[in-house]
Amino acid sequence: MKSPLFTSQHRTRSLRTFAYDRTVSQLAILVFLIASTACAPSGVNARPAVDVTLVTDEVDAALSIIRSAASGEAPSAGQWSALFGSHGYGHLKEREAAMGRAFTDSSFARFLTADSVAARLPAIERVVPELEHIQVAAAARTALAYLPPDTPLRARLYLEIKPHTNSFVFTGSDSMPSIFIYVKTDETAAQLNNTLAHELHHIGTTAACRHTPSADSAHTTPAERMLLEYLTAFGEGRAMLAAAGGPDIHPHATDADSIRARWDHDVAHAPADMADLSGFITDVIAGRIATADSVQRRGNSYFGVQGAWYTVGWLMASTVEREAGRDALIRTLCKPVEFLSQYNRAAQHWNVTRHTTLPLWPAPLIDTLARITR
């Protein structure tokens, strides 16, 4: 199986080209952090465990345009050129194309010059300087606690003013993992730390699992191979657990009561979601969902705001950690089918000892998936 394909907002691979200028000295601030518990060995060739390049060119260019529009002036050709030529904008455009979303320079220009964005200018001007001095050390330590030892965290970190309010990870045609952070004007430091930890866990998972073998194409159909890729989407739940810091900490502890209530409601729906996912997996194996595109459409339906890949994934990961320990959970990071089996064992023991009724995956389903991955 390949390295995990899915991260926040279900990242997809792109074959589109994107010329990334490696000389970003005037466009980026190098955030160079060495966590004392996760350092590479000292020596000439030692490299940091955490190496994140903060790229601010898109947010700086966008803010300049918003200022002009808010003052009643038409942004200059030079301002537009700075935006459309920025690394942050070009990489965002590549990502949206990979997702199959409409994205044009003209629509982005209309967004930046809208009155609704101009009204947010004071708040944006207040928060951007703070974000441009962002420190990722604490978030990195949180993520690394749920990753194998010596996992490197190397990425670009883009600050983005954009229409969609999501933050996510994307790896484009230049193969450099990138974290896109939407500039929120009402986000607390704790919420930002949670978001960064979540995304850094995805970065670390990809790095840790980069050598995981793919399913044998001679013995699996394209639909089955796509299904196995989608099973890595339970990594959303693992990242929720990692970002929170433990199974006894609410995944939305830093968020509003309404968001915590929504999460609790959705987690309570996990038994039905697991049954639905089981049906999905069974239909693929039985050939009733026969194409990779059909698997992708169905698999995408489980993302939502924070759908079953998140809630069921978190339920599984938190149960395994409570019952078998964090190290046991980390050992299945790159083995999604084994993760299902590991959860079943933990949930069965949990149900017996605590008289609960955690849902289980059908054993024949796991056996069939295990045969496919051999």
C-alpha positions in Angstrom: 0.0 0.0 0.0 1.2 3.5 -0.8 1.9 6.2 1.7 -1.3 7.7 3.1 -3.1 9.7 0.4 -5.6 11.6 2.5 -5.2 14.4 4.9 -7.5 17.2 6.1 -10.0 18.0 3.4 -9.1 14.8 1.6 -5.9 15.8 -0.2 -5.5 14.3 -3.7 -2.4 13.8 -5.8 -1.9 16.0 -8.8 0.0 15.4 -12.0 -0.1 19.0 -13.0 3.3 20.8 -13.1 4.2 23.6 -10.8 7.5 25.4 -11.0 8.7 26.0 -7.5 11.6 28.4 -7.2 13.9 27.0 -4.6 15.3 30.4 -3.9 12.7 31.7 -1.5 14.9 33.7 0.8 12.9 36.9 0.3 9.6 35.0 0.4 9.9 32.8 3.4 11.1 32.7 7.0 12.9 29.5 8.0 11.4 28.1 11.1 14.2 25.9 12.3 13.3 23.9 15.4 15.0 21.0 17.1 12.9 19.4 19.8 15.2 17.9 22.5 13.4 14.6 22.5 13.3 14.2 18.8 16.7 15.5 17.5 18.7 13.7 14.9 22.1 12.5 16.1 24.7 15.3 16.4 27.3 15.4 13.6 28.1 16.9 10.3 25.1 15.3 8.5 22.6 15.6 11.2 19.3 17.2 10.2 16.5 18.7 12.3 13.5 16.6 13.2 11.3 19.6 12.5 12.1 21.9 9.5 9.2 24.1 8.4 9.5 26.9 5.9 6.9 29.7 6.5 5.9 31.2 3.2 3.9 34.5 3.4 4.0 35.9 -0.1 0.3 35.2 -0.9 -1.0 36.7 2.3 1.2 39.8 2.0 0.1 40.4 -1.6 -3.5 39.7 -0.9 -3.5 42.1 2.1 -2.0 44.8 -0.1 -4.8 44.4 -2.6 -7.5 44.4 0.2 -6.0 47.7 1.5 -6.2 49.4 -1.9 -9.8 48.2 -2.5 -10.9 49.2 1.0 -9.6 52.7 0.4 -11.5 53.0 -2.9 -8.4 52.6 -5.1 -8.1 50.1 -7.9 -5.2 47.7 -7.2 -2.4 48.2 -9.6 -1.1 45.8 -12.2 2.0 45.3 -10.0 -0.1 44.3 -7.0 -2.0 41.7 -9.1 1.2 40.4 -10.6 2.7 40.0 -7.1 -0.4 38.0 -6.0 -0.7 35.8 -9.1 3.0 35.2 -9.2 3.3 34.3 -5.5 4.2 30.7 -4.5 1.3 30.6 -2.1 -1.2 31.5 -4.8 0.3 29.2 -7.4 0.4 26.2 -5.1 -3.2 26.9 -3.9 -4.3 27.0 -7.5 -2.7 23.7 -8.2 -4.4 22.1 -5.2 -7.9 23.4 -6.2 -7.3 22.0 -9.7 -6.4 18.7 -8.2 -9.6 18.7 -6.2 -11.6 19.4 -9.4 -12.8 22.8 -8.1 -13.4 25.9 -10.2 -10.6 28.4 -9.5 -9.8 31.4 -11.7 -7.7 34.5 -11.3 -10.8 36.6 -12.0 -13.0 34.9 -9.4 -10.2 35.3 -6.8 -9.8 39.0 -7.7 -13.6 39.5 -7.1 -13.2 37.8 -3.8 -10.4 40.1 -2.6 -12.1 43.3 -3.7 -15.5 42.5 -2.2 -16.9 44.8 0.4 -17.3 41.9 2.8 -13.5 41.3 2.7 -12.8 45.0 3.1 -14.9 45.1 6.2 -12.6 42.5 7.7 -9.5 44.5 6.9 -8.8 45.7 10.5 -9.0 42.2 11.9 -6.9 40.8 9.1 -4.2 43.5 9.7 -4.2 42.6 13.4 -3.8 38.9 13.0 -1.4 38.5 10.0 1.7 40.0 11.8 1.1 37.5 14.7 0.8 34.6 12.3 4.0 35.6 10.4 5.8 35.0 13.7 4.2 31.7 14.3 6.1 29.1 16.3 5.4 25.5 15.6 7.5 23.8 18.3 4.7 23.0 20.6 2.4 21.7 17.8 5.3 19.6 16.5 5.9 18.0 19.9 2.2 17.2 20.1 2.2 15.5 16.7 5.5 13.7 17.2 4.1 12.0 20.3 1.8 10.0 18.0 4.4 9.1 15.4 7.2 6.6 15.2 10.6 7.6 16.7 12.8 9.8 14.5 9.9 10.7 12.2 10.9 13.9 10.4 8.5 16.8 10.0 9.6 18.8 7.0 7.1 21.0 5.1 6.2 24.4 3.8 3.6 26.4 5.8 1.5 28.8 3.7 -0.6 31.5 5.3 -3.6 32.1 3.0 -6.3 34.7 2.5 -8.8 32.8 0.3 -12.5 32.2 -0.2 -12.7 28.7 1.4 -12.1 28.8 5.2 -10.4 25.4 5.5 -6.9 24.6 6.5 -5.3 21.4 4.9 -2.2 19.6 3.8 -1.4 19.1 0.1 1.6 17.6 -1.7 1.8 18.8 -5.3 3.9 18.0 -8.3 7.1 19.2 -6.6 6.6 16.5 -3.9 7.0 18.9 -1.0 4.3 18.5 1.7 2.6 21.8 2.4 0.3 23.0 5.1 -2.2 25.7 4.1 -3.4 27.8 7.0 -6.5 29.9 6.4 -6.1 33.3 8.1 -8.9 33.3 10.8 -9.4 36.5 12.6 -11.1 34.9 15.6 -8.8 31.9 16.2 -7.2 31.5 19.6 -3.6 30.4 20.0 -4.8 27.1 21.4 -7.0 26.5 18.3 -4.2 27.3 16.0 -1.9 25.0 17.9 -4.5 22.2 17.5 -4.8 22.9 13.8 -1.0 22.8 13.3 -0.6 19.6 15.3 -3.3 17.9 13.3 -1.7 18.9 10.0 1.8 18.1 11.2 0.6 14.6 12.2 -0.5 14.1 8.6 2.9 15.3 7.4 4.6 12.9 9.8 2.4 10.0 8.8 3.3 10.4 5.1 7.0 10.6 6.0 6.8 7.5 8.3 4.9 5.4 5.8 6.7 6.5 2.6 8.3 3.0 2.2 5.0 1.1 2.8 4.6 -1.3 -0.2 1.6 -0.8 -2.5 -1.0 -3.5 -3.0 -0.1 -6.0 -5.7 -1.8 -4.8 -8.9 -1.7 -8.3 -10.3 -4.1 -9.6 -7.6 -6.2 -6.5 -6.9 -8.6 -4.5 -9.1 -8.3 -0.7 -9.5 -11.4 -0.3 -7.3 -9.8 -2.4 -4.6 -6.6 -0.5 -4.7 -8.5 2.8 -4.4 -10.4 1.3 -1.5 -7.2 0.5 0.3 -6.0 4.1 -0.3 -9.3 5.4 1.2 -8.8 3.3 4.4 -5.9 5.5 5.2 -8.4 8.3 5.6 -9.0 7.0 9.1 -5.8 8.9 9.7 -8.1 11.9 10.1 -9.3 10.4 13.4 -5.7 9.6 14.4 -4.8 13.2 13.8 -7.8 14.4 15.9 -6.5 12.2 18.8 -2.9 13.4 18.3 -3.8 17.1 18.1 -5.9 16.8 21.3 -3.0 15.1 23.1 -4.8 12.0 24.4 -7.9 9.9 24.5 -9.3 11.6 27.6 -9.0 15.1 26.1 -12.0 16.2 24.0 -10.9 16.6 20.3 -12.6 20.0 20.3 -11.6 21.1 23.8 -10.4 24.5 22.5 -13.5 25.1 20.4 -17.0 26.5 21.1 -19.6 24.5 22.8 -21.6 24.2 19.6 -18.7 22.5 17.8 -18.1 20.1 20.7 -21.8 19.3 20.7 -21.7 18.6 17.0 -18.7 16.3 17.4 -20.4 14.4 20.3 -23.5 13.9 18.2 -21.5 12.6 15.3 -19.4 10.2 17.4 -22.6 8.8 18.9 -23.6 8.0 15.3 -20.4 5.9 14.9 -22.2 2.4 15.0 -24.4 3.4 12.1 -21.4 4.9 10.2 -19.3 1.8 10.7 -22.2 -0.3 9.3 -22.4 2.0 6.3 -18.6 1.9 5.8 -18.7 -1.9 6.1 -21.3 -2.0 3.3 -19.2 0.3 1.2 -16.1 -2.0 1.7 -18.2 -5.1 1.0 -19.7 -3.6 -2.2 -16.2 -2.9 -3.5 -14.8 -6.3 -2.7 -17.9 -8.0 -4.3 -17.6 -5.9 -7.4 -20.8 -4.0 -7.0 -18.7 -0.8 -6.9 -16.5 -1.6 -9.8 -14.5 1.4 -10.8 -11.9 3.5 -9.0 -13.9 6.7 -9.7 -17.0 5.1 -8.1 -14.9 4.3 -5.0 -13.6 7.8 -4.9 -17.1 9.3 -5.1 -18.4 7.1 -2.3 -15.2 7.5 -0.2 -15.4 11.3 -0.5 -18.9 11.2 1.0 -17.5 10.2 4.4 -15.5 13.4 4.8 -18.1 16.1 5.3 -17.2 18.8 7.8 -15.8 16.1 10.0 -17.5 12.9 8.9 -17.0 9.2 9.5 -13.3 9.2 8.5 -12.8 11.5 11.4 -15.3 10.3 14.0 -14.9 6.5 13.4 -11.2 6.9 13.1 -11.0 8.8 16.4 -13.2 6.2 18.1 -10.9 3.4 16.9 -7.7 5.2 17.7 -8.8 6.4 21.2 -10.1 2.9 22.1 -6.8 1.2 21.0 -4.8 3.7 23.0 -6.9 3.3 26.1 -6.9 -0.5 25.9 -3.5 -1.3 24.4 -1.4 1.8 24.8 -0.1 4.5 22.5 2.9 2.5 21.3 0.5 -0.2 20.1 -1.5 2.4 18.2 1.5 3.8 16.6 2.7 0.4 15.3 -0.4 0.2 13.0 0.1 3.7 11.6 1.0 2.5 8.2 -1.2 -0.6 8.3 -4.9 0.4 8.0 -6.3 -3.1 7.7 -4.4 -4.2 10.8 -5.7 -1.1 12.5 -9.2 -2.3 12.0 -8.3 -5.7 13.5 -6.4 -4.0 16.3 -9.5 -1.9 17.1 -11.8 -5.0 17.2 -9.6 -6.7 19.7 -9.4 -3.6 21.9 -13.2 -2.9 21.6 -14.1 -6.5 22.4 -12.0 -6.5 25.6 -13.3 -3.0 26.5 -16.9 -4.2 26.0 -16.4 -7.3 28.3 -14.5 -5.5 31.1 -16.6 -2.3 31.1 -20.0 -3.7 30.0 -20.2 -1.4 27.0 -21.3 -1.9 23.4 -18.7 -0.4 21.2 -19.4 -1.3 17.5 -17.2 -3.9 15.8 -16.1 -4.5 12.2 -17.3 -7.8 10.8 -14.5 -10.4 11.1 -15.0 -11.9 7.6 -14.6 -8.4 6.2 -11.3 -7.9 7.9 -10.1 -11.3 6.8 -11.0 -10.5 3.2 -9.2 -7.2 3.4 -6.1 -8.9 4.9 -6.0 -11.3 1.9 -6.2 -8.5 -0.5 -3.2 -6.7 1.1 -1.0 -9.8 1.1 
